[in-house]
């Protein structure tokens, strides 16, 4: 039978999807990219915030229509199932099998029971058989599961459990396998990468892990995402500064800057520590790119709190910034807080921050005019007039890109030095130098 996959949500979810693909492939199934040609459709869902839940429900219902045509079995896994399995089973009977995160150790047993396959030698999710779906340019390396930060707005600890680091030996073994497959950029991920190792080694080990990853031949770039400000150590900054393979890129989700709001969020950092870590990174690594995420409209956020956040964004001049309107999530402490903010107020604050960031981004990009950067060429534009690539400043699927006019043929997946000669809203336009 042929199997099609849809992976929703974050890159951590994508890694699980790739492991499930590997499970099917190792057991003799054909993998297809078109769900309409699939006998089995597997959807890996996200349940983080309201918009993600709605996207997951819409996708499930859309794929349920395929059962009227070719599809025989519809399987749904992931975070949404972990949160609402019983409700989903009642509400969407078209789905043949729901598998929660806690049930992953027995996922193949459940699939076998559903579709009646023979006994197999490969029946566990693991990195050994993982099928990379992002090509050879980049791949994600997940170093931990879950989260123990217990921010009051976040459902992840209830969905995925407490923070559990992977053993360093397993991580390095998987990294070596990815390098052998020709992966050029390794993206290290976890809900909070800077907490890596605390639970099993008694202290943070991200800096040490990154240094060991740099010893693996093959990777051109290594980056890590989701570094919480309170655990960005001097040692970590030095490791980034002193290793050419590690991209000078810090993704630091601060969420807010008002101490009053941060306390209500149960964040472990305050305004002073956030400002200090940003200042330290920029002083030690002048060309460091700093990305952050914010939440506006958190319960009790006053106009004064928002003004403080707005002025901070204006002063900090982040290279990349994403903003979320607070989403009231079932079972979280913040959902029970008084002074919930009206949707229109949240939307107005969101628009104001993003409008400010658009101006900041434009000025930041203008400063790059005339400078040269190494670009990983990944694709071509629809009109075939440009190559499209990324610098160390850009995370795939999240940040901007570099458009390079096709004055000369270039092989996709190769690195080239380019000079920036124009800008767009969030992207660069460059000419080939080498």
N, C-alpha and C positions, 0 to 999 in steps of 0.2 A: 504493500500500500504506500501511497504517497502522502507526505506530511508537510503542511504549511504552518509557519509560525508568525505570530504578531507579538512584538515586545513593546510594552508601554512603560512610560515612566523613566527612571534614572538609569545611569550607566551600570549601577550595581545590579539592577534588574536584568540588564542586557547580558551580564556575565552568567546569570542563572539560566537565561534562555539559551545561551550558547552551550551550556553544559547539558541541557535537556535535548538540544539538537544532536549533540554528540551521543547521547544515550540511544536515541532512535537510529542514528546512522550506524552505530556499532552493532545494532540488532537487525541490520539488513533492510531498513526502510529507506525509501528515496525521499530526499528533501527537495521541495519545490518552492519557488518564490511567489507563485501566483496561487492565492487561496482558492480560487475558483477551480483549480486543477487538483486540489487536495482531497484525499479520502478522509484524512484526519486533520483537524485544525486545532492548534494549541495557542491559547492567548495567555500571555503573562501580564498580569494586571498591576496597576499602581493604585494605592488607596490613601495617599498622603494628604491631599487636600481636596476640597469639594470639586474643583474643576477636573482633577485627575480621576476622581471616582465617576464623574459624569462621562468622561471620555471612555472609561473602561466599560461602563454599562452600554453606551451607544455602540461600541465596537462589538461587544458580545451579541447584542441584538442584530447588528448588521451581519455578523458571521452566522447567526442562527438561520438567516435566510438561505445561506449556502446549503443547508441540510435539505432544502427542497430540491436542490439540483444534484451536485456531485458528492458532497460531503456526507460521510456516514457517522463520524464521531466528532463531537465538539468538546474539547477539554479546556478548562479554565483553571489557572494556577495563580499564585502570587499574593500580594499584599491585600488586595480587596477581598479575596477569599478568606484570608486569615482573619479579617475583621468581621465579615458578614456572611460566612459560609451558610449557616442555616437559613437566613433570609433569602440568599441567592438561590438556594435549592428550591425554595417554595415559589419564588417569583419568576425564575427563568427555567422551566422544566425542559426546554430545548437542549440545555447543556447536559451532556452525558456523564461528565465527571468533573467535580470540583476538587482541587487538591490544595490544602492550606500549606503554609510554610513549614509548620510543625510536622506535616506529613511527608516532607521531601525525602526522608530516608527510605520510605516505602513507595515512592512515586511509581517506580516501574512495576512493582507488584500490583498496584491499583490499575495501571494501564493494561497490564497483561490480563487481569481479571475482566476488564471491560471489553477488550477486542479479541481475547482468546488466542494470544500468541503462544508459541512454545517456550519452554524454559530457556533462559539465556545465561551466558557467562557474565555479561555486563549488565548490572542492575542498580548501580549506585551513581548518584551525581558526583562527579569529581573533575578536576582540571585535566586529568590524563587524556580524556577523549573530547575535551571541549573543542567546538568548531568555531573559529573566529569569523564573525560576520562583517567585520569592518575593513577587510582587505589587509594588505601588508603595510599600509602607511602607519597605522596605530592600533593598539589593543589595550584594553583595560586590565589591570592587575588588582584584584580585590584582596586587601590585607586583613580585613576584620569584618565581622557581622554585628548587626545590632547597634544599640547606643545606650549609654548609662547616664547621659547628661540630664535627662528629665526636664527639659525646657517645658514650661507649662502649656505651651501652645501645640506641642508636637506629639503625634500619635505613634511615632516610630518605635519607641521602647515597648509599647503595648502590642505592636504588630510583629516586630522582629526580635524582641527580647533584649537582654542586657548586652553590653559590649563584650565581644569575644574575639581576641586577636588570633590570627593563624600563627602556627609555628613558623619561625623564620626559615627553617630548612625547606618547608613545603613551598613557601613563597618564592624562594630562590630557585627551587627546582622548576616551578612553573615558569618563572622568568626566563630561565635558560631554554626551555622548550619554545617559548615565544620568540626568542632571539634566533633560534635555529630555523623558525618558520619565515624569517626575513622581516620581522616587525621592526619598523624604523623608530617609532615613538612609543614608549611605554608610559601609560598613564596610571599612576598608583592612586587607588580610591578606597574609601571607607566612609562611613557616616561622619567620622572625625579621625582623619589620618594622624593627627598629632597626639592622639591618645594611644597610638599603637604600642603594644608591649607592656603597658602598665599592669594589666591584669595577669599576665603570665611571667613577666620578668621583674615586676616591682618598680619599674621606672620606664619613662618613654624611650622607645628604641627606633623611632622613625629616622633620625639622623644617621644612626649606625646602619639601618637597613638600606637607606639610600646610597651610602658609601659602598656597600657590598654589591648593590645592583649596578653601580657604575663600573665594577670590575668585570661585568659580563660583556663579552665582545658581541658587537652587532647593533646595539641600540645607538642611534645618533642623539636622540633627545629622551630625557626622562623628566616627567613632571608629576607632582602630587596635588590632589585637590581636596578641598574642605579642611583647611587648617584653622582650628579654633584659636583665637588670639591669646587666650590665657596659657596655652601650651606651646606657643612658638618660642623656643628657647634660643639663647645666643648661639648654642652649638648648632642648632638646625640652620640658622641664618648663615653661619660660617661654612657649613657643608654645602649649601646652595652656592655661596660665593666662590668657593674653591674648587668646585667640580664642573668642568666645562659641559659635561653631558646633561647636567640638571638645569632645566630652563629656569631663568630668573623670573619666576611667575608664582605669585602667592594668591591663592583663592581663600579669602578670610571672611566667612559669614559672620558679620557683627550684629545684624538684625536691628539694632537701634543704637543711639548714643546717650539718650537721657538715662541717668542712673536710676531714676524712679521707674521708668518703663523696663529697663534691664532687670531690675530686682523683681518686678512682677512677672517677668518672663522666666525667672530663675536662671538667668545667664550667670556664668562664673566670672565674667569680666566686667569692668566698669569703664567709664569714659576715659579716665586717666591712663589705664593700662592699654586700652585700645589705641589711644593717641601715641603712647610711648612705643608700642610695637610697630606701628606704621612709620613713625619717625626713625626708628632704629633700622628698619629694612631699607628705607630710602637713603639713609646716611651711609650704610655699609655696601649697598648694591644700587648705585644711582640709576641703572637702567632697568630696575625691577618693575614688573607689571603687577599691580595690585587690583584684584577683583573682589567685590563684596556683594552681599545680598542684604536687603532690608525688608522689614515688615512695617507697613503703615496701618493705622487703625486698630492697633492692639487695644483691648479693653482698658479704659481709663486714660488713653493717650489724649492729653489736652492740647489745645492750640499752642501753648507754650512749649510742650514736649516736641510737637511737630516742628515748630520754628527752630528749636535747638538742633533737631536732626537736619533740617534744611540748611541751616548755616554751617553745620559740620560738613555736609556733602559739598557745599560751595568751597569750603576751605581745603578739604582733603583732596579734591580733584582726582577721584579714583579713575583709573584707566578703564575699568569695566565695572558696571553696576547693574544689578537686577533688583527689582522691587516686587514684593507680593502684597496684596491686600490681605489683612488678617482673615483667616478662614476658621470658623468655629467648628472644631472637630470633636466628635462624640468621645466621651470618656476622658478628655483632657481637663486638667484643673482650670485652664483659662476659659473653657466653655461655661464654667459656673461663676466666673467673675462678674461683678456688677459693672455698670457703666460700659456696656457693649456699644460700639460705635456704629452709627447709621451707615448703610452701604454707600450712600451718595457722598458722605463725608470721606469715607475711605477712598472712594474713587477719585475725588477731587485732590486728595493728598497724594495719591499714586501719580496722577497726571502731573502734578506740580513738581514732584521729585524727578520724574522721567524727563520732563521738559528741561529742567535744570541740567540733568546729566547729558542730554543731547548737546547742549551748548559746551559743556566741559569736554565731552568726547571730541567734538569738532576741533576745539583748541588744542587738545592733546595730540590729535592726528596731524594738525597743521605743523606742530613742532617736529614731525618726522619727515617733512618735505626735504628732499635733497640728501637724506641719509640712506645708507645701504644696509640691507638685511639679507640673511640667508633664508631662502623660501623653499618649502617643500611643495613641489608642484603636484596637485592631486587630481585635477579634472579640467574640463574646458567649459566655456560658457555656452549657453543655448545657441547663440548666433555664431559660435565657433571663431569669434574674433579675439578671444582672450583665453589664456590659461588661468586657472584659479588655484591659488595655493595658500599656505599659512606660514607665519613666522613663529618664533618661540612665544610671541605675544598672544597667540590665538589657540584656544581650546576648540577642537572640532565640534561642530554642531551648536556651539554656544556663542563663540565670539565672531569677530569679523573675519574677512578674508583679504587676500591680495589679488588684484586683477593684473595680469601681465599680458600686454599686447603680443599677439602671435607673429612677431617679426622673424622668429627663428623656431625651427622645430625642436621641441623638448620632450624627453621621455617622461611619462607620468611616473610618479614615485621617486623622482630624483631631486636633489637639492641644487639651487642656483642662487647666485648673488644678484640682487636686484636693487635698483635705486628708485625711491618713492618720488613721483613727480606730480601726483594729484591725489585728492581724497574724495570720498563719498561720505554719507552720514556716519557709518561705522566701519567703512572699509578703506583700503589703500589701493591706489593705482600705481603701478611701477613699470620700469623698463629693465630689460635684461642687461646686466653688466658683464658677467663672465661668458 
